[in-house]
Amino acid sequence: MRNGGLVTPFLGALQACVSVLLTMCYGFAARRLRLIHETTINDMLGLGVKLLLPALLIVHLGEQLHLGTAMNYIPVIVWSVLYTSASIALGHLLSHLLGLPQWVTPASSFNNTTSLPLLLLHSLGSVGSLKLILRNGETTSSAIDRAQSYFLVCGVVSKTIAYIVGPKMLQDRGDSLSTSEERQRTASMAEDEQLTEETSLLPERARQARTSARNLIRQSTHWLGSLFPRRVKQELLAPFESPFADVAIMCAILGTVLGLVPSLHRAFFFDEEDGGIFNAWLTASVSNLGALFTTLQIFMVGCKLGITFERMVAEGHSGRIPANAITTIFVVRLVLWPALSISLIYGLAKRTRLLGDDPMLWFSMMLMPAGPPALVISGLAELAQASEEEKMAIAKTLTIMYALSPFVCFSITGALKASEAVLKEKG
């Protein structure tokens, strides 16, 4: 892999993309062959969102985040907010100029930032592509773990923004949720409807404990928000009204505490002989749960697309998709953003010290804006009470875009070679 050409890293990236697509196709085939029921798919998607992803977030963030690496996560947070906000603005602009349906805006704004890139990292590691940007003495597995923590932080930021502003994009223009009562209603609807992933998986007493903890957090945040003007308060509290954000933010905070407090970091993530009294049993068990998320979630995305295909055939109205809508989403998500992010991050990494000296950070940030739309777009359509025709058009768009997802191999190749070039220059 350590040659100056493009063919070898491109073939490695292509193999990784095809591997991810095949995993999705296996899920699609499993549903088409009736090997899995729709209720099971919904339960497993809910399990991933409510249990497996939080476990993955806590372990990876806590393990990789410590006092020596904390500064690496600031660029990730800033970049996640910036590119997501810019994607929203760009989506609005293109939809207005080209007269596109409203659902094109969120489809252009929010890409898959968790399951797809996490599985791609494993596939890239298995074909050896990441060896191009490993530091001296570093193993591929440790580099992948670090990159996963970056993508998970990006995913928390991106999805939180999606749940705050996404439903508004799919409502009639000019009709926005502005009052706290409407925000509360949206959050309540999301508990039951978003992606049908939120079915409670906990026994009654555990649900009551979770509700009490959530109410305590909300009371505290509302008290804090009462110190600010009404408009500012609404924006400050918006993330805590999201059904995804309350879990994700709490897990991110827990992982941050475990990582940054030296005694806790040692107890949970060091070897037992070095003081890791919880590592071999508690941390390992949570890590085992988190490890199930990546492949299972991509498989379930395929199953979900299988259900969509069945409904399109059964209901007869599949929702018309303008060719310029698909073209716009494809160009924004798989052409424009990869080109912009690779160029920008390459320039910052080469000419400044803002992004540190970690090539996996550069590589991850280059890829964060790339990829097909997130499946959460379907859930946002439910929250906005979109028409059946719009929902079916969104579902067809997601199917087409995931079928085109191997095109991200060009972005991967560019990010690998750009990161390698900076590493050689600084090395």
C-alpha positions as CSV (number, residue, x, y, z in Angstrom):
1,M,0.0,0.0,0.0
2,R,2.9,2.4,0.5
3,N,3.3,3.5,-3.1
4,G,2.7,6.9,-4.7
5,G,-0.1,5.7,-7.1
6,L,-3.9,6.0,-6.9
7,V,-4.9,2.6,-8.2
8,T,-4.1,0.6,-5.1
9,P,-5.8,2.9,-2.5
10,F,-8.8,3.3,-4.9
11,L,-9.3,-0.4,-5.3
12,G,-9.1,-0.8,-1.5
13,A,-11.7,1.9,-1.0
14,L,-13.9,0.4,-3.7
15,Q,-13.7,-3.0,-2.0
16,A,-14.6,-1.4,1.3
17,C,-17.6,0.4,-0.2
18,V,-18.8,-2.8,-2.0
19,S,-18.5,-4.7,1.3
20,V,-20.8,-2.2,3.0
21,L,-23.3,-2.2,0.1
22,L,-23.4,-6.1,0.2
23,T,-24.1,-6.0,3.9
24,M,-27.0,-3.8,3.2
25,C,-28.2,-6.1,0.3
26,Y,-28.1,-9.1,2.7
27,G,-30.6,-7.2,4.9
28,F,-32.7,-6.4,1.9
29,A,-32.7,-10.0,0.8
30,A,-33.5,-11.3,4.3
31,R,-36.7,-9.1,4.3
32,R,-37.6,-10.1,0.7
33,L,-37.3,-13.8,1.7
34,R,-39.4,-13.2,4.8
35,L,-36.6,-14.3,7.1
36,I,-37.3,-11.3,9.4
37,H,-40.6,-9.6,10.3
38,E,-41.3,-5.9,10.2
39,T,-41.8,-5.7,14.0
40,T,-38.5,-7.4,14.5
41,I,-36.8,-4.9,12.2
42,N,-38.3,-2.0,14.1
43,D,-37.3,-3.5,17.5
44,M,-33.7,-4.1,16.3
45,L,-33.5,-0.5,14.9
46,G,-34.7,0.8,18.3
47,L,-32.2,-1.5,20.1
48,G,-29.4,0.0,18.0
49,V,-30.5,3.6,18.7
50,K,-31.3,3.3,22.4
51,L,-28.7,0.7,23.6
52,L,-26.0,-0.3,21.2
53,L,-25.0,3.1,19.9
54,P,-24.9,4.7,23.4
55,A,-22.7,1.8,24.5
56,L,-20.4,2.4,21.5
57,L,-20.3,6.1,22.2
58,I,-19.4,5.8,25.9
59,V,-16.6,3.2,25.4
60,H,-15.0,4.8,22.3
61,L,-15.2,8.4,23.6
62,G,-14.1,7.5,27.1
63,E,-11.2,5.3,25.9
64,Q,-9.9,7.8,23.2
65,L,-10.6,11.0,25.0
66,H,-8.1,12.0,27.7
67,L,-6.2,15.1,28.6
68,G,-3.6,14.5,25.9
69,T,-6.2,14.2,23.1
70,A,-9.0,16.4,24.2
71,M,-8.0,19.2,21.8
72,N,-8.5,16.9,18.9
73,Y,-12.3,16.8,19.5
74,I,-12.8,20.6,19.4
75,P,-12.2,20.8,15.6
76,V,-14.6,17.8,15.1
77,I,-17.4,19.6,17.0
78,V,-16.8,22.9,15.2
79,W,-16.5,21.2,11.8
80,S,-19.7,19.2,12.4
81,V,-21.7,22.3,13.2
82,L,-20.2,24.3,10.3
83,Y,-20.7,21.7,7.6
84,T,-24.2,20.7,8.7
85,S,-25.3,24.3,8.9
86,A,-23.8,25.1,5.5
87,S,-25.5,22.0,4.1
88,I,-28.9,23.3,5.4
89,A,-28.3,26.7,3.8
90,L,-27.1,25.1,0.5
91,G,-30.1,22.7,0.4
92,H,-32.5,25.6,0.9
93,L,-30.8,27.7,-1.8
94,L,-30.7,24.9,-4.4
95,S,-34.3,23.8,-3.6
96,H,-35.5,27.4,-4.1
97,L,-33.4,28.1,-7.3
98,L,-34.3,24.8,-9.0
99,G,-37.9,24.5,-7.7
100,L,-37.3,21.2,-6.0
101,P,-39.6,19.4,-3.5
102,Q,-39.2,20.4,0.1
103,W,-37.8,16.9,1.1
104,V,-34.7,17.6,-1.0
105,T,-33.5,20.1,1.6
106,P,-33.1,17.7,4.5
107,A,-31.9,14.9,2.2
108,S,-29.1,17.2,1.0
109,S,-28.4,18.5,4.6
110,F,-28.0,15.4,6.7
111,N,-25.8,12.5,5.7
112,N,-25.2,9.1,7.4
113,T,-22.5,9.9,10.0
114,T,-22.6,6.8,12.1
115,S,-23.3,3.3,10.9
116,L,-22.0,3.7,7.3
117,P,-18.6,5.4,8.1
118,L,-18.0,3.1,11.1
119,L,-18.4,0.0,8.9
120,L,-16.3,1.6,6.2
121,L,-13.5,2.1,8.6
122,H,-13.5,-1.6,9.5
123,S,-13.6,-2.6,5.8
124,L,-10.7,-0.2,5.0
125,G,-8.7,-1.7,7.8
126,S,-9.3,-5.2,6.6
127,V,-8.0,-4.4,3.1
128,G,-5.0,-2.4,4.4
129,S,-5.9,1.0,3.0
130,L,-5.4,2.8,6.3
131,K,-1.7,1.8,6.4
132,L,-1.0,4.8,4.3
133,I,-1.8,7.2,7.1
134,L,-0.6,5.3,10.2
135,R,2.0,6.9,12.4
136,N,5.2,5.1,13.2
137,G,4.5,2.1,15.5
138,E,0.7,2.5,15.4
139,T,-1.6,-0.4,14.8
140,T,-4.6,-0.3,12.4
141,S,-7.0,-1.3,15.2
142,S,-6.0,1.6,17.4
143,A,-6.2,4.1,14.5
144,I,-9.7,2.8,13.7
145,D,-10.9,3.1,17.3
146,R,-9.7,6.7,17.3
147,A,-11.4,7.5,14.0
148,Q,-14.6,5.9,15.3
149,S,-14.7,8.2,18.3
150,Y,-14.4,11.2,15.9
151,F,-17.3,10.0,13.8
152,L,-19.4,9.3,16.8
153,V,-19.0,12.8,18.1
154,C,-19.8,14.1,14.7
155,G,-22.9,11.9,14.6
156,V,-24.2,13.3,17.9
157,V,-23.9,16.8,16.7
158,S,-25.4,16.1,13.2
159,K,-28.3,14.1,14.5
160,T,-29.1,16.6,17.2
161,I,-29.3,19.4,14.6
162,A,-31.4,17.1,12.4
163,Y,-34.0,16.5,15.0
164,I,-34.2,20.2,15.9
165,V,-34.6,21.7,12.4
166,G,-35.4,18.7,10.2
167,P,-39.2,18.6,10.8
168,K,-39.5,22.3,10.0
169,M,-37.9,21.7,6.6
170,L,-40.7,19.3,5.6
171,Q,-43.6,21.5,6.7
172,D,-45.3,24.1,4.6
173,R,-43.0,27.1,4.0
174,G,-43.5,29.7,6.6
175,D,-45.1,27.2,9.0
176,S,-42.5,26.8,11.8
177,L,-42.6,25.4,15.3
178,S,-41.8,28.4,17.4
179,T,-43.5,28.0,20.8
180,S,-42.3,25.7,23.6
181,E,-45.6,23.9,23.5
182,E,-45.2,23.0,19.8
183,R,-41.6,21.9,20.6
184,Q,-42.9,19.6,23.3
185,R,-45.5,18.1,21.0
186,T,-42.9,17.4,18.4
187,A,-40.7,15.7,20.9
188,S,-43.7,13.6,22.1
189,M,-44.5,12.6,18.5
190,A,-40.9,11.6,18.0
191,E,-41.0,9.2,20.8
192,D,-43.6,7.1,19.0
193,E,-42.9,7.8,15.3
194,Q,-39.3,8.6,14.4
195,L,-38.1,5.8,12.2
196,T,-40.3,3.5,14.3
197,E,-37.1,2.9,16.2
198,E,-38.2,4.3,19.6
199,T,-40.3,1.4,20.9
200,S,-39.5,1.1,24.6
201,L,-37.1,-1.8,25.3
202,L,-37.0,-1.4,29.1
203,P,-39.1,-2.9,31.9
204,E,-41.6,-0.6,33.6
205,R,-39.4,0.3,36.6
206,A,-36.4,1.1,34.3
207,R,-38.6,3.3,32.1
208,Q,-39.9,5.1,35.2
209,A,-36.3,5.7,36.4
210,R,-35.3,7.0,32.9
211,T,-38.3,9.3,32.8
212,S,-37.4,10.7,36.3
213,A,-33.8,11.3,35.2
214,R,-35.0,13.0,32.0
215,N,-37.5,15.2,33.9
216,L,-34.8,16.2,36.3
217,I,-32.4,17.2,33.4
218,R,-35.2,19.1,31.7
219,Q,-36.2,20.9,34.8
220,S,-32.6,21.9,35.4
221,T,-32.1,23.1,31.8
222,H,-35.4,25.0,31.8
223,W,-34.4,26.7,35.0
224,L,-31.1,27.6,33.4
225,G,-32.9,28.8,30.3
226,S,-35.2,31.0,32.3
227,L,-32.2,33.3,33.0
228,F,-32.1,34.2,29.3
229,P,-34.5,36.1,26.9
230,R,-37.3,34.0,25.5
231,R,-35.9,33.6,21.9
232,V,-32.4,32.7,23.3
233,K,-34.0,30.2,25.7
234,Q,-35.8,28.4,22.9
235,E,-32.6,27.9,21.0
236,L,-30.7,26.8,24.1
237,L,-33.3,24.2,25.1
238,A,-34.1,22.9,21.7
239,P,-31.5,20.0,21.8
240,F,-33.0,18.7,25.0
241,E,-36.4,18.5,23.4
242,S,-35.1,15.9,20.9
243,P,-35.7,12.2,21.8
244,F,-32.4,11.3,20.3
245,A,-30.4,14.1,21.9
246,D,-31.3,13.4,25.5
247,V,-29.8,9.9,25.3
248,A,-26.9,10.9,23.0
249,I,-25.9,14.0,25.0
250,M,-26.0,12.1,28.3
251,C,-23.8,9.4,26.9
252,A,-21.4,11.9,25.4
253,I,-21.2,13.6,28.8
254,L,-20.6,10.3,30.6
255,G,-17.9,9.3,28.1
256,T,-16.2,12.7,28.4
257,V,-16.2,12.4,32.2
258,L,-14.8,8.9,32.1
259,G,-12.1,10.0,29.6
260,L,-11.0,13.3,31.2
261,V,-11.0,12.3,34.8
262,P,-7.6,10.5,35.2
263,S,-8.7,8.2,38.0
264,L,-11.8,7.1,36.2
265,H,-10.0,6.7,32.9
266,R,-7.5,4.5,34.6
267,A,-10.1,2.4,36.4
268,F,-12.3,1.8,33.3
269,F,-9.8,1.6,30.4
270,F,-6.4,0.6,31.7
271,D,-5.2,-3.0,32.0
272,E,-5.9,-4.6,35.4
273,E,-2.3,-4.6,36.4
274,D,-2.2,-0.9,35.8
275,G,-5.3,-0.1,37.9
276,G,-8.1,-0.9,35.5
277,I,-10.4,-2.5,38.0
278,F,-13.5,-2.2,35.8
279,N,-11.9,-2.8,32.4
280,A,-11.9,-6.6,32.2
281,W,-15.6,-7.1,33.1
282,L,-17.7,-3.9,33.1
283,T,-16.0,-2.0,30.2
284,A,-15.6,-5.2,28.2
285,S,-19.3,-6.0,28.5
286,V,-20.3,-2.5,27.4
287,S,-17.8,-2.7,24.6
288,N,-19.2,-6.0,23.4
289,L,-22.7,-4.4,23.2
290,G,-21.3,-1.4,21.2
291,A,-19.5,-3.7,18.8
292,L,-22.9,-5.1,17.7
293,F,-24.1,-1.7,16.4
294,T,-22.1,-1.1,13.2
295,T,-22.8,-4.2,11.1
296,L,-26.3,-4.8,12.6
297,Q,-27.4,-1.3,11.8
298,I,-26.3,-1.4,8.2
299,F,-28.0,-4.8,7.9
300,M,-31.2,-3.4,9.3
301,V,-31.0,-0.4,6.9
302,G,-31.2,-3.0,4.1
303,C,-34.2,-4.6,5.8
304,K,-35.9,-1.3,6.1
305,L,-35.3,-0.5,2.5
306,G,-36.9,-3.9,1.7
307,I,-40.0,-2.9,3.5
308,T,-40.1,0.3,1.6
309,F,-39.8,-1.6,-1.7
310,E,-42.7,-3.9,-0.7
311,R,-44.9,-0.9,0.1
312,M,-44.1,0.8,-3.2
313,V,-45.2,-2.3,-5.0
314,A,-48.3,-2.9,-2.9
315,E,-49.7,0.7,-2.7
316,G,-49.2,1.4,-6.4
317,H,-48.3,5.1,-5.8
318,S,-44.5,5.2,-5.5
319,G,-44.1,9.0,-5.4
320,R,-42.5,10.7,-8.4
321,I,-38.9,11.7,-8.0
322,P,-37.7,14.5,-10.3
323,A,-34.4,13.7,-12.0
324,N,-33.0,17.0,-10.9
325,A,-33.8,16.2,-7.3
326,I,-31.7,13.0,-7.3
327,T,-29.0,14.8,-9.3
328,T,-28.8,17.6,-6.7
329,I,-28.6,15.3,-3.7
330,F,-26.0,13.2,-5.4
331,V,-23.8,16.2,-6.4
332,V,-24.1,17.8,-2.9
333,R,-23.5,14.7,-0.9
334,L,-21.0,12.7,-3.0
335,V,-19.3,15.3,-5.2
336,L,-19.4,18.9,-3.9
337,W,-18.9,18.3,-0.2
338,P,-16.1,15.7,-0.5
339,A,-14.2,18.1,-2.8
340,L,-14.7,21.1,-0.5
341,S,-13.9,19.2,2.7
342,I,-10.8,17.4,1.4
343,S,-9.4,20.7,0.0
344,L,-10.2,22.7,3.2
345,I,-9.0,20.2,5.7
346,Y,-5.9,19.5,3.6
347,G,-5.1,23.2,3.6
348,L,-5.7,23.6,7.3
349,A,-3.7,20.5,8.2
350,K,-0.8,21.5,6.0
351,R,-0.5,25.2,6.8
352,T,-1.7,25.5,10.4
353,R,-1.6,23.7,13.7
354,L,-5.3,24.0,14.3
355,L,-5.9,20.3,13.5
356,G,-3.0,18.9,15.4
357,D,-0.8,16.1,14.2
358,D,-3.2,13.1,14.0
359,P,-3.7,11.9,10.3
360,M,-6.8,9.9,11.3
361,L,-8.3,13.2,12.5
362,W,-7.6,14.8,9.1
363,F,-8.9,11.7,7.3
364,S,-12.1,11.5,9.4
365,M,-12.9,15.2,9.0
366,M,-12.5,15.0,5.3
367,L,-15.0,12.2,5.1
368,M,-17.6,13.5,7.6
369,P,-19.6,15.5,5.1
370,A,-19.5,12.8,2.4
371,G,-22.0,9.9,1.9
372,P,-25.7,9.3,1.2
373,P,-28.5,10.9,3.2
374,A,-29.2,9.6,6.7
375,L,-32.2,7.2,7.1
376,V,-33.4,9.6,9.8
377,I,-35.0,11.6,6.9
378,S,-37.8,9.1,6.9
379,G,-38.5,9.8,10.6
380,L,-38.4,13.5,10.0
381,A,-41.1,13.1,7.3
382,E,-43.3,11.4,10.0
383,L,-42.7,14.2,12.4
384,A,-43.7,16.8,9.8
385,Q,-46.8,14.8,8.8
386,A,-45.8,14.7,5.2
387,S,-48.1,13.3,2.6
388,E,-47.9,9.6,1.7
389,E,-46.6,10.5,-1.8
390,E,-43.8,12.6,-0.2
391,K,-42.9,9.7,2.2
392,M,-42.7,7.3,-0.7
393,A,-40.6,9.7,-2.7
394,I,-38.2,10.1,0.2
395,A,-38.0,6.3,0.6
396,K,-37.2,5.8,-3.1
397,T,-34.6,8.5,-2.9
398,L,-32.9,6.8,0.1
399,T,-32.9,3.5,-1.8
400,I,-31.3,5.1,-4.9
401,M,-28.7,7.0,-2.9
402,Y,-27.6,4.0,-0.9
403,A,-27.3,2.0,-4.2
404,L,-25.0,4.8,-5.4
405,S,-23.0,4.8,-2.1
406,P,-20.0,3.0,-3.6
407,F,-19.2,6.4,-5.3
408,V,-17.9,7.5,-1.9
409,C,-14.7,5.4,-2.8
410,F,-13.5,8.4,-4.8
411,S,-13.8,10.6,-1.6
412,I,-12.0,7.9,0.4
413,T,-9.2,7.8,-2.1
414,G,-8.8,11.5,-2.1
415,A,-8.9,11.8,1.7
416,L,-6.3,9.0,2.0
417,K,-3.9,10.6,-0.4
418,A,-4.4,14.1,1.0
419,S,-3.8,12.9,4.5
420,E,-0.8,10.9,3.4
421,A,0.7,13.9,1.7
422,V,0.4,16.1,4.8
423,L,1.8,13.3,7.0
424,K,4.9,13.0,4.8
425,E,5.4,16.7,4.7
426,K,5.1,17.0,8.5
427,G,6.8,13.7,9.2
